[in-house]
């Protein structure tokens, strides 16, 4: 009974959206991101406007949850369903070098702002997982753990996660040996072993401590000494 109650509380609802719709807002976008904690690859944000006028919306999106609560197969299936139902979807992608330059939170905000700009029709209110977007001059509300509470944000979390996972699977072909298709750039034992063996590649976030430490170790190993001068070459 206790487990069922907890799962029921975690089911996202349209309560926030319906309150806003009663206040006159028509196009309410949920926003979330994927990849903030990864060591490699971009951060991806998604913005989703759902058809709140459709009385069958809850039924059509039954099963939509915070993407972290779902398997890859479930996310893929729900991605297709959300894409078919949504009024509009926007995607923002910010590369690793920008994350290194700005920091992950500003880069995430930039990705979300880019996702909002892609929406057509444009939104008139934003429901955002945790963050506030000063860059976007629209009424908005940040909701802590919004992907577990708000259906629009949960839908955005799935779109962002599936989009990013597919990007990392494609990048596996360009950067073989790191296992990006498997771990999607996150800090697994396999990823750490590949970093230690191959060193960072172009899509690694060099400002992140695990990647930075590998880069420093690689530099130290190539300081010219009597033993390694020939191997390291001229610095």
N, C-alpha and C positions, 0 to 999 in steps of 0.2 A: 504493500500500500504506500509506503513512504517513497519508494522508487517511482511509482506511477505519479505521485503528487509532484515530485521534483521534475519529472519529464514534462508534466503538464504546465508547470510554471515556466519552463524554458521554451515553450512553444510561442513563437512571435505572433502578435496580433495586429489588427488594423486600428486599434484604439486611438493611437496618436493621429493617424491619417484622418479618421472620421471626425475627430474634434476639430482639426484644421479645416476640413471640408465644410463643416457646419459654420465656420467663421468666414467662409467665402473663398477660400483658396481652392483652386481647380487642379493645378498640376504640381503635386507634391513629390519631390524626389528624395529617395533614400540613397545615402552614400556610405561606402565602406571601401577598404583597401585590402590588398594582399601583398605580403613580402617585406613588411617592415623589419622583421627579425632575421632575414636571410643574409648570408655572407656574400652572395653573388646574385647578379641579375637585377632587373628593374623593380621598383615599387609600382604596383598597378592599382588604380582606383576605378570604381564603377559607380555610375549614377543611374538609378532606375525609377521611372515614373509608372505606377500601376494604374489600371482603369478602375478607380474607386467607385464609379457609377455601376459597375457590373455586380449584380447580386450573387453571381456564381464565383466571384474571385477567390474567396477562401477555399472553395472546393477545388478550383483549378490549380491552386498553388499549395494544396495539401502536401505536407512533407517538407516544405521549405523551412530551413533552420539556419542558424549560424553555420557557415561552411565548415568550421572546425568539428562540428558534431556529425558530419556526414562522411561516408566513404567516397573515394574517387568516382566509383560507378554511380552512386547516388547523385553526386554533384553534376556529373555529365548529363544525366537524365533530366535533372531539374533545370540545368542551364538551357536546354532546348525548350522546356515548358515555359520558363520565364521569358525567353526570347520571343516565343509565339504570342504570349499574353500581353507583354508590356506595351504601354503607349510609346515609350521612348527609352533608349539605353545609350549612355555615353561612357567612353573609356578614356582614361588618362594614363600615360606610361612615362615614367621618369627614370632615366638610365643611371647606372651605378656611378658614373663620373659626376653627375649632378648631385647625387646623394652625398658623395664625398665632399663636394664643394659647399653644399648648403647645410648638411645635416639631415637626418632621416625625417624629422617632424616637418620642417619647412618643405622638403621634397614631397612628402605625403600630401601636404596642403596644396602644393602646386599640381600634383596629379589629380586631386579632387576638383580643383578649379578647372582644369582642362576637361575633365569628364562632364562637368556642368555645362561648359561652353558647347559641347557636342549635342546637347539635348534639343530635340525639336518635336513638339513645341517646347519653348523654354519654360523652366519651372518658376513658380511664384513662391515656393517655400522649400527649404531644405531640412531634412532630418538626417543627422550625421552621427556616425558611430564615434562618440567621445570628443571629437575635435570641433573647433569653431573656425570658420573660414573668413578671416578679415579681408581676404582678397576678393571676395564675392559680395557684391552689394545687394543681397537678398535677405529677407527674413529667414531665420534658421534656428535650429535647436540641436545642441549636442546632447546625445544620450549615452551615458555610461552603459557598456554592454548592450548597446542598441541592437547589435546583430542577433541577440538572443531575445529581444523584447518586441521589436518593431518589424513587421513583415517586409516593408520596403527596404529597410537596411539589410535584413537577412537575404533578400533577393540580390541586392547589390554585392553582398559578401560572396555569394556563389558565382556571380558573373565575374567579379574581380579574380577570385581564386582560380576558376577554370581557365580564364584568359591567360593568367600568368603561368599556370602549369603548362599550358600548350606552348607558350613562348619558350619556356625552359627546355621543353622536349625538343623543340626545333634547334635551340642553341647547342644541344648535345652533339649535333652533327658538325657544327662549326668548331666546337671545343671538345673533342673526344677525350676520354680518359678521366674526366672529373665526375661522371655519374649524374649530370644535371637532370637527365630524364627520370632518374630514380628519386633523388633527394630535393630537387627543385631549388638548389642553391642554399638550402638550410644547413645548419651545422651538425651534420651527422658524423659518425666515426669514419664512414667511407669518404666523406668529403674532406675531412681533416687529413686522412692518409694520402688522398690525391694531391692536396695542397702541399704536403710535405715532400711528395715525390716530384711533382711537376712545377711547383711554384704558382703564384697567382696568374690568372689570365686577364684579358681585357675587361671582362664583365664582373670581376671581383671588386668588392667594396674595400678599397685599401685603407680607408679610415677606420674600419672595424678591427678591433684588437686581434682576433684570431688570424685574420689575413695580414695585418700589419706585422705581427710577430714573425710570420713565415717569411715575409719580405725582408725583415731585418736579419733573420737567420741566414737567408740566402746571400745577403750582402756580406755578412761576416765570413761566410764560408768561402767567399771569393776575394778576400783580402790577400794580396800576393805574399806568399811565404816561400821558403825554400822548397816546401813540399808540394804546393799547389800553384806555383807561378805559371807553369806551362799549361795547366788545366784551365785556369781562370783567364789567362790572357791579359792584355793591357786594360786597366780601368780607365 
